Every structure is written in C-alpha cells, then in structure tokens.
Amino acid sequence: MTERTPALAPAGSTGAGPATAAPPDFAGALSAYAAGVTLVTIADGRDDIGTTVSAFCPVSLEPPLVLISLLAASYPAELLGTSPGDGTSSGDGPSPGDGPSPGDGADPADGGGPGGAAAGRFAVCLLAASQRMLAGRFAAAGRPNARRMLAEVPHRRGPLSGALIPDGGLAALECEVSRRIPAGDHLVLIARVLAVPYQAPSGDPLIRFRGRYPALR
C-alpha cells in the first residue's frame, strides 16, 4: 500500500482554521519545553486582574516588541482581545511615543490608571525563582484579583498601563497591544514595550518544566 503524504497547511496559515485533534502525547511533549514564567497584570476600570503566563517571547528590539499567548476563553484575553473603540479583534495600537494625555483615564490610585485594558495596555513581570508562590496564586482559572493577591507583596502601579507590578522580579515591562492573532484555542498578542519600570541587577529566573517550577541549582 502506498503511503499518502499528509496535506500541508497553506503558506501563511495561522492554524486558526477547522479544529483538528492534537497528536497523541502532544501536551506531554510541550511540557518538556522549559520556559521562563511571567506575571501579566491588567487594570480594568476599578478591577486589577493578573494571570501567570509562560508563553512569553521577545520579538524585536527596534521597534521594541514582545509576544504573549493567552487562553482565548480566559478573562485576560477577553480584556485585551478587542481593539479600543472599534470592537474588532485585530489592529495596531497608538504609537508608544504618544503616551497618556494629562487627565486621561482614572487616577491610578483608584485602581484604573491611565490606559489600562481599555487602551490595550498591560504589564509583564519576569518572575524570579523566589516568586514561585506568586506564580501559583495567579495560575488559578477565572479572574484572579491582582489587588487581593498582591496585598502582602511589595508592588507599584505602572504609570502608563495602570497595572499592578510586583517588586522583586527580574524585570518589569509596560506594554500596549499592537496586533491580535487568533491561534487555535489561544489568542496571540504582539505588544509594544512602552517602558521598563525596573530591572534587577541579578537573580535566577523562575522556570516551568513538566508542570513544575524546578530549582536551577
């Protein structure tokens, strides 16, 4: 019997077409990929939302771009999945050089902050190995309340995103969504980096491997 060559996806396909069954052990194979762990936080009106994300990737230095991938059915994806003002699922955000206008948005002390989810803005903290417990807290499904979960953790509010940013990470970024790409059961966001609130001079990263956060040494 002649073996049939499997059909290839069309060039440029994003994989967002009809759902197909994943190969056996696909999830297990992916768990063998060691990845750094980040905390993504979003200011939504008077709410503060956060979620643990290991699907984070630097994209470009000029312009400064990063990528995160969120479960499409999650609340963070719902908040960041629509372009401001037009209700669409893709598009380019305003230039980071524009920044927030004076008096634009709610007072950060009230929990809204300039920008926030309404402007497609969020913060990313690159977690340190000592922040394993924090990663576990925000890995819960639903709408993890960042204000409550960071109540006993030193933190600050990003001046451009309005999002809560925990201290003690390896670095923190404030970002604005530039492009939204539906990809299977996830939403891929490419975002411009607006600012780097802090960068630690040293420290070990928090790594996820086979469903755990192993120590590097």
Secondary structure as GFF3:
##gff-version 3
##sequence-region A 1 217
A	DSSP	alpha_helix	26	31	.	.	.	ID=ss1
A	DSSP	beta_strand	35	36	.	.	.	ID=ss2
A	DSSP	beta_strand	38	44	.	.	.	ID=ss3
A	DSSP	beta_strand	47	53	.	.	.	ID=ss4
A	DSSP	beta_strand	56	60	.	.	.	ID=ss5
A	DSSP	beta_strand	65	71	.	.	.	ID=ss6
A	DSSP	alpha_helix	75	80	.	.	.	ID=ss7
A	DSSP	three_ten_helix	108	110	.	.	.	ID=ss8
A	DSSP	three_ten_helix	117	119	.	.	.	ID=ss9
A	DSSP	beta_strand	121	126	.	.	.	ID=ss10
A	DSSP	three_ten_helix	129	131	.	.	.	ID=ss11
A	DSSP	alpha_helix	132	138	.	.	.	ID=ss12
A	DSSP	alpha_helix	146	149	.	.	.	ID=ss13
A	DSSP	beta_strand	155	157	.	.	.	ID=ss14
A	DSSP	beta_strand	164	166	.	.	.	ID=ss15
A	DSSP	beta_strand	171	183	.	.	.	ID=ss16
A	DSSP	beta_strand	186	199	.	.	.	ID=ss17
A	DSSP	beta_strand	207	208	.	.	.	ID=ss18
###
